[in-house]
Amino acid sequence: MWARVTIGYRRRIPGCHHGCVPQIQHAASIIVPAHNEGSRIGLLLQELVDGQSPAERRQIIVVCNGCTDDTADVARRFPDVQVVEIPEPSKRAALDVGDLHANMPYRVYVDADVIITWAAIAELLSALRPPIHVAAPTRKLDVRGAAAPVRWYYEVWRQLPGVKDGVFGRGVIAMSPEALARARSLPRVMSDDLAISDAFSPQERVIVESAIVTIAVPRTVKDLIRRRIRVVTGNAQLDDLALRADESRTKAADLLRISLAHPANPLKVVVFGVITVVSRLASRRRVRSGDFTTWLRDESSRR
C-alpha cells in the first residue's frame, strides 16, 4: 500500500506567468462531468477553447449525466468539444464514460461549475514530470453575494493545513498515466478527489501557484450545509475504507491556531464549528444507511 499523505508543496513553472501557455509535450484528454450545468458550463468551455493552438494535442469531453436542462446544447456550440450524454445522474459514471471516450494518455478532470483557463491547464500538464504525477491549481474562492457566515466559514476552511496542501476541493486535477493506473485501483467513493489526494505522497503531487481556478461558493448557509453534508458523508466512507489520511482531518489545534491569528477569527471559528457540527449530524442517517451516492449540491452558486 502506498503512503497516504496530504501535505503537498507548491510550484511555479519557471519563466511562465499566469496567462502564458507553456510548451507542453503531454497529449491530454480533458473530461468535464456535467449535471444540469447549462447556466455555467459555457463560461468554462469558452476559457478552455480560447488560446489553444491547432498543433496542441488535446481533447475536451463533456459528459452530460442525467441532464434535464440545456447543458448538452450549450456544450455543442463550442468547436472541438465532444459531447456525450448518459441517462444516469452520476458524477462517477460520467467520469468512467469520459475515460472510455478519452484517447490521450494524460487526463485533466474539471468540474463543470468552476472557471479555469487553457493556459492554467497547460501549466498543470507541464508540471507532470517525474516524480510529479498529480497537479492541481491554486484556489480562488468567489464569495461575491455570499452571506457573512458562509464567507467566514471559508476564511477558516482555506487556512486548514490539509485544505491548503491537498489537491482535493479544487475542482480540477491533472494526472499522468502512472497516476491514472493508481487511481483506478482505488474503490469507487463519493469523495474521489480526497481519496486521490491521500493516495499520493508530497513528492508525487504539486499545487501550481500560477494556475488559478475560480470556485463559486454557496451564497446561503442552507446551501453551504447541503454541500458540507455531502462532503462529510464522503469522508465517512473514506474512513470506513481506511483511505483517509490523518493529515486531512480538521484538528482542534489547527482551529485554535487560526483563532489566535487575528482578533476577528474567534467568531469565524465558532461559525465554522457550528456549521461543521450541523453537517455531521445531518449526514448520520445517510452514513448509517450506506447512502454514498446521493449527490447534494448547492444551487445558489449556479444562479
C-alpha positions in Angstrom: 0.0 0.0 0.0 1.4 3.4 -0.9 1.7 6.2 1.6 -1.4 8.3 2.0 -0.2 11.8 2.9 -1.9 15.1 2.3 1.0 17.5 2.8 1.9 18.7 -0.7 4.1 21.5 -2.0 3.6 24.4 -4.3 5.5 25.0 -7.5 5.7 27.9 -10.0 6.6 27.0 -13.6 9.9 28.7 -14.4 9.7 31.5 -16.9 5.9 31.4 -17.0 3.3 33.7 -15.5 -0.4 33.2 -15.3 -1.8 33.9 -18.8 1.0 32.4 -20.8 0.8 28.9 -22.3 4.0 26.9 -21.6 5.2 24.5 -24.2 3.8 21.1 -23.3 4.6 17.7 -24.6 1.7 15.8 -23.0 -1.3 14.8 -25.0 -4.2 15.3 -22.7 -7.9 14.5 -22.6 -9.9 17.0 -20.5 -13.0 15.4 -19.1 -15.9 17.6 -17.8 -18.7 15.7 -16.0 -21.8 17.9 -16.0 -25.2 17.6 -14.5 -27.6 20.5 -15.3 -24.8 23.0 -15.6 -26.3 24.9 -18.6 -26.0 28.2 -16.7 -22.3 27.9 -16.1 -20.6 25.4 -18.4 -20.4 27.9 -21.2 -18.1 30.1 -19.1 -15.7 27.2 -18.5 -15.7 26.0 -22.1 -15.0 29.4 -23.5 -11.9 29.6 -21.4 -10.8 26.1 -22.4 -11.1 26.7 -26.2 -9.6 30.2 -26.1 -5.8 30.4 -26.6 -5.4 26.9 -27.9 -3.2 26.2 -30.9 -4.3 23.6 -33.5 -1.0 21.9 -33.0 -1.7 21.2 -29.4 -2.7 17.7 -28.7 -5.8 17.8 -26.5 -9.3 16.5 -26.4 -12.2 18.1 -24.5 -15.1 15.7 -23.5 -18.2 16.9 -21.7 -20.2 14.1 -20.2 -23.8 15.2 -19.6 -25.2 12.9 -16.9 -28.9 12.9 -16.3 -29.3 16.4 -17.6 -32.8 17.9 -17.9 -31.6 21.4 -19.0 -29.7 22.7 -22.0 -26.2 21.7 -20.8 -25.6 19.5 -23.9 -26.8 22.1 -26.3 -24.6 24.8 -24.7 -21.5 22.5 -24.9 -22.1 21.6 -28.6 -21.8 25.3 -29.5 -18.1 25.1 -28.9 -15.7 23.8 -31.6 -13.8 20.6 -30.9 -15.8 19.8 -27.8 -17.0 16.3 -27.8 -20.4 15.8 -26.0 -21.5 12.5 -24.6 -24.9 12.1 -22.9 -25.8 9.4 -20.4 -29.2 9.0 -18.6 -27.8 8.3 -15.1 -27.2 11.5 -12.9 -23.9 10.2 -11.5 -20.5 12.0 -11.5 -18.8 8.7 -11.0 -20.5 7.2 -14.0 -19.7 10.3 -16.0 -16.0 10.1 -15.2 -16.0 6.4 -16.3 -17.7 7.2 -19.6 -15.4 10.1 -20.2 -12.4 7.8 -19.7 -13.9 5.3 -22.2 -14.0 8.1 -24.8 -10.6 9.6 -24.0 -7.8 8.9 -26.5 -5.0 10.8 -24.9 -2.6 9.3 -22.3 -2.8 12.2 -19.8 -6.0 13.3 -18.1 -7.4 16.5 -16.7 -10.7 16.2 -14.8 -12.6 19.5 -14.5 -15.8 20.2 -12.6 -18.3 22.0 -14.8 -19.1 24.8 -12.3 -15.5 26.1 -12.0 -13.6 28.5 -14.2 -10.1 27.8 -15.4 -8.2 28.9 -18.5 -6.5 26.8 -21.0 -3.2 28.5 -20.1 -3.7 27.3 -16.5 -4.5 23.7 -17.7 -1.3 23.8 -19.8 0.7 24.8 -16.7 -0.7 21.8 -14.8 0.3 19.5 -17.6 3.8 21.0 -17.8 4.2 20.2 -14.1 3.6 16.5 -14.6 7.2 15.3 -14.8 8.7 12.6 -12.6 8.4 12.4 -9.7 5.3 14.6 -10.0 2.2 12.6 -11.2 -0.7 14.7 -9.9 -1.1 18.5 -10.3 -3.8 20.9 -9.2 -4.4 24.6 -9.4 -4.5 27.3 -6.7 -8.0 28.1 -5.5 -9.6 31.5 -5.9 -12.9 31.5 -4.0 -15.6 33.6 -5.5 -17.5 34.8 -2.4 -19.5 37.6 -4.1 -23.1 37.6 -2.8 -22.4 35.1 -0.1 -23.8 35.5 3.3 -21.4 36.6 6.1 -21.4 33.2 7.8 -20.6 31.5 4.5 -17.7 33.9 3.9 -16.4 33.3 7.5 -16.7 29.5 7.1 -14.5 29.6 4.0 -12.0 32.0 5.6 -11.3 29.4 8.3 -11.6 26.4 5.9 -8.9 27.6 3.5 -6.4 28.1 6.4 -6.6 24.4 7.4 -3.3 22.6 6.6 -4.9 19.8 4.7 -7.0 22.1 2.7 -4.0 24.3 1.8 -1.8 21.5 0.8 -4.1 18.8 -0.6 -5.1 18.6 -4.2 -8.8 18.0 -3.3 -11.6 20.6 -3.3 -10.2 22.4 -6.3 -12.5 21.2 -9.0 -9.5 20.4 -11.3 -6.9 17.7 -11.2 -4.3 16.7 -13.8 -2.9 13.2 -13.8 -0.1 11.3 -15.5 -0.7 7.8 -16.9 1.1 6.4 -13.8 -1.3 8.3 -11.6 -4.3 7.1 -13.6 -3.3 3.5 -13.1 -3.0 4.0 -9.3 -6.3 5.9 -9.1 -8.2 3.2 -10.9 -7.1 0.7 -8.2 -9.0 2.8 -5.6 -12.5 1.8 -4.6 -15.4 3.9 -6.1 -16.1 6.6 -3.5 -18.0 9.8 -3.2 -15.0 12.0 -2.2 -12.9 10.8 -5.1 -10.6 13.8 -5.2 -9.7 13.4 -1.5 -9.1 9.7 -2.0 -6.7 10.6 -4.9 -5.0 13.3 -2.9 -4.4 11.0 0.0 -3.1 8.3 -2.3 0.0 10.3 -3.4 3.0 11.4 -1.3 4.2 15.0 -1.1 6.9 14.2 -3.6 4.3 13.0 -6.2 1.9 15.8 -6.3 2.1 19.6 -6.7 -0.1 22.7 -6.5 0.9 25.1 -9.2 0.7 28.6 -7.8 0.3 30.4 -11.1 -2.5 28.2 -12.3 -5.7 29.7 -10.9 -9.1 28.0 -10.7 -12.1 30.2 -9.6 -14.7 28.4 -7.5 -18.1 29.9 -6.6 -19.0 29.2 -3.0 -22.6 28.8 -1.9 -24.5 32.0 -1.3 -26.6 30.9 1.6 -25.9 28.9 4.8 -28.6 26.4 3.8 -26.8 25.6 0.5 -23.4 25.5 2.3 -24.8 22.9 4.7 -26.1 20.9 1.8 -22.7 20.8 0.3 -21.0 20.0 3.6 -23.4 17.1 4.3 -22.2 15.6 1.0 -18.5 16.1 2.0 -18.9 14.8 5.5 -20.7 11.7 4.1 -17.9 11.1 1.6 -15.3 11.5 4.4 -17.1 8.9 6.5 -17.0 6.5 3.6 -13.2 7.0 3.2 -12.8 6.4 7.0 -14.7 3.1 6.7 -12.4 2.1 3.9 -9.2 3.3 5.7 -8.5 5.6 2.7 -8.4 8.9 4.6 -5.1 10.2 6.0 -4.9 11.7 9.4 -3.4 14.9 7.9 -6.6 15.6 6.0 -8.7 15.8 9.2 -9.7 19.0 10.9 -7.9 19.2 14.3 -8.7 21.3 17.4 -5.1 22.5 17.4 -5.5 23.9 13.9 -8.7 25.7 14.8 -7.0 27.1 17.9 -4.1 28.4 15.9 -6.4 30.1 13.4 -8.5 31.6 16.2 -5.4 33.2 17.7 -4.0 34.5 14.5 -6.4 37.5 14.2 -8.8 39.3 16.6 -11.7 38.7 14.3 -11.0 35.0 13.9 -12.6 33.5 17.1 -16.1 34.4 15.9 -15.4 32.9 12.5 -14.0 29.7 14.0 -17.2 29.4 16.1 -19.3 29.8 13.0 -17.1 27.2 11.2 -17.6 24.8 14.2 -21.4 25.2 14.3 -21.7 24.6 10.5 -19.4 21.5 10.8 -21.4 20.0 13.7 -24.8 20.6 12.0 -23.4 19.0 8.8 -22.1 16.0 10.6 -25.4 15.4 12.5 -27.4 15.7 9.3 -25.1 13.2 7.5 -25.6 10.5 10.1 -28.7 9.0 8.6 -27.0 8.7 5.2 -23.9 7.1 6.7 -26.0 4.6 8.7 -27.9 3.6 5.6 -24.8 3.4 3.5 -26.1 6.1 1.1 -22.9 7.2 -0.6 -24.5 8.0 -4.0 -27.0 10.8 -3.3 -25.2 14.0 -4.6 -26.4 17.0 -2.6 -25.3 20.3 -4.2 -26.0 23.9 -3.7 -27.9 25.7 -6.5 -27.2 29.3 -5.2 -23.7 29.4 -6.7 -25.1 28.4 -10.1 -27.5 31.3 -10.5 
